[in-house]
Structure formats: C-alpha cells, structure tokens
Amino acid sequence: MSDISLQLTVKEENSHMFKRCIRKLLESTFILRDKEERLYQFASRESNRQDISEYLRMIGFDVAVDEKTGVCMLIASEEDADTVGLKRANVVTFTTLQYHLLLVLWKVYLENLGYSEGNFVTKGDLIDKIKSYDVMVTRSELNAAFRLFKKYSLINFDDSEDGEDMKIQLYPSLQFGWDLAQFQTVAQEYLKETPEMEETEKGENEEPIAPEDFEEVDE
C-alpha cells in the first residue's frame, strides 16, 4: 500500500465554502444546483472540484459532477473501490418498500419534466400514484421514507406543511440514489410480467433493468 500524502492549499476566501461542501457531501451525499446553487457552483468549478476530490480521496471517497442534471455527488474512490471496510461506507441500504417508493418518485419525476420550473407533486397526487402501482404502505412508513429521502437530498418539502396539498419537490438526484444490485431485484419484482407476456416471451433472455433505462432520451 502506498503512503498517503496530501498537498492541498485552499485560499482563505474559499476556505468556508470548501468546508461547507465537504461537510454537505459527507452528510447528505448530494449537492444540487436546484437546491443550493452557490455550493453547487463552487463544488463544480474545476479547480475547486480537484481540491475537494483530493481531500476526499484521503478517506476513500471522491466527487463526481453531472452537469446536465446539476448534481454533485459523493462517490467511492476508484482507488479504494475494492478495499474491505471502505466499499460500503456512507452507503444507505433502503428497504424494499423504500425502493418501491423511489421507483414511483422517479416515474413521477420523469412525467413532470418540462412542465414548469422545478419538479413538484402534491402529497395527495403522489399517494394516488403509489396506490395505482399497488404499493402497500402505511402512513408512518410513508412519512419515515419521506424524511429519509429528504435527508439525502432526493426530495424536499416544508416540514410545517401536512395533508394532501403538501408540495413535494423531486430532485434529479433520484436517479443516482440506487444500489444497483438491490435496484435490479426490486425493479424486477415491481415490473412483474403478466402471465400472457411471460408465455409470449418464454425462452428469451432479457437484460437486467438498470436506472438509466428510466431516463429520457434526447431527441
């Protein structure tokens, strides 16, 4: 194993934003242009990104920026991807129910793209959508999932609001909030084929469903 060396100089005027970015990434994984524009602009600037990346690699992480969606995210460093004890660090394992809810949220996010500034859905409409996909969830389970998703910057809502008219903002980070292996298992269960389809496609080998299959294709 090579020695760990950190040669990093952050200008005094940038030190506060640098610390905020590091802490935000470690706390909630994502920095979003739609939510915290100043932090995102700082973190996504090439020189700052390199400094943040160098610092994070000391503890087995790195930073990636998806400029199209405006998402800056904490990821596992490639150098330490296979290191025992680090690979699963800072990875939240959602329950199967929470993955079902994430699928519904991502579906609603895609349906709402381009209609208005921001991507919002009322709690009542979302509950109707969840029911339409036969996802069985209690009120306490739903509220707990919402709080967890908000913590990790997948959605946002005003804690002081409640009821079916409560607005929930959906963020593009929803597409990055997956553990791929668990996603494939849940997606296959969620998108079960009907007996007729199974009979028609019997014998065919299908590729596993991946998150990018749910993304819109630019025309």
PyMOL commands that set and color helices and strands:
alter all, ss='L'
color gray80, all
select helices_A, chain A and resi 12-28+37-44+46-57+78-80+96-112+123-132+139-151+172-176+180-190+195-200+211-214
alter helices_A, ss='H'
color red, helices_A
select strands_A, chain A and resi 30-32+61-66+71-76+120-122+155-157+167-170
alter strands_A, ss='S'
color yellow, strands_A
deselect
rebuild
show_as cartoon
